[in-house]
Amino acid sequence: FARRCSRWFAAWDAAFNAKDASGVAALYAEDGRVITGDGNVKQGPAAIQALFQGFMDSGFHDHQLSLEAVDANGDMVYGTGNWKGTGGDGKEYGGKVVNIYERQPDESWKTVLHMWN
């Protein structure tokens, strides 16, 4: 499961750093939710894509996720880690991240919950 989470983190960073908001959104389930550091909730691919497009448009770049711990329960995997990146203002930002992945009917794994501080 750690390899699966690490691959997701790498795919997410690659899409974000390529300024590919639709690629980021494709990593989430149809009912996936993102809870931002300030407590806002975005649900579904369109809202998630718009959220991350906003970060990209603001100049946020060099995003890096690193995995800390993984656990699993049936068709769900829980990953925690750290994130960091550079804002459009040139400042470094970072914090903790939690992702919950769920096996989809097609056997792929998608994020159903992603939150950070």
N, C-alpha and C positions, 0 to 999 in steps of 0.2 A: 504494500500500500504506500510505503514511503516513495517508491519509484514513481507511482502514479501521481502522487501529489507533487513531487519534484518536476515531473513532466508538465503538469498543469501550470505550475508556477513559471516554468521556462516559456511555455507557450503564451501565457498571459503577458509576461514581460516583453517577449518578442513582438506580439501584436501591438501592445501599447507603445513601445519605443519606435515602431514603424508607423505610428499614428494611424493605425487601422482599428477604428472604433467598432466596426462591424465584426472584425475578427475577435476582438475582446468579447463582444456580446454573444458570439457563437459558442463560447465556452460555458454559457449558463443555460439551465433548463428553461422551458417555456414559462414556467411559473417561478423562476429564480428571482431571488431578492438580493439587493445590495443595501446595506445599512452603512451610511457614510459616517465619518468621524464626528460629525455634528448632529447625528441622529436622524437624518433624512432617510426615508425608505424609497427605493426605486424598485419596481417589479416589472419583469418581462423584458424581452430583448430590446424593444424600441426604447424604453425608458433607460435601460442600462447603457445602451449605445449612446444615447444623448448625454447621459451623465459623463461618461468617459471622453466623449468628443469635447465636452466643455473643458475638461482638464487639459486635453491635448491643445485645444485652441488657446488656452491661457498660457501655454508655453511650458507646462510641466513635462519633464523629460528625465532620461536616465533612470527609469524606474527599475528597482531590483527587489524581488521577493526572495526570502531565504526560509527554508523549512526548519522548524524546531521540533515538532512532535506530530505523530500520526496515530490514530486509533480507528478501529472499524467495528461495525455492528451490522451484520447482514449486508444489505444493499446500500449501506451508508458508510462513508469514510469521513473522518474529521481531521482536518489539518490545521495546525497553528504555526505561526512563524513571525517574521519581521518584514517590514517593508521600508524602503527609503527611496528618495528621489530628489530631484532638483526642481524647484518651482520656477516659473517664469521670471520671478524677481531675483533669481540666482541663489536663493537660500536653500539649504539642505533641510528636508523634512523626513520624518520617519515615525514608526510606531509598531504596534502589534497588529496581526491580522489573523482572522479565523475564517476558514472555509469549510463548508459541509457539501460533500459530493454525494450524488445518488445515482445508482445504476438506472439507466433508462430502458424502456422496452426494447430498443434496438441493441442493447448490451453496452452502449457507450456510457461514459461517466460524465455527468454535467454538474455544475455548481448549482445548488438550490439555495445556499445562503453564503454571503461573503460580507464580512464586516471588519472594520478597522478603527483604530484610534490614533 
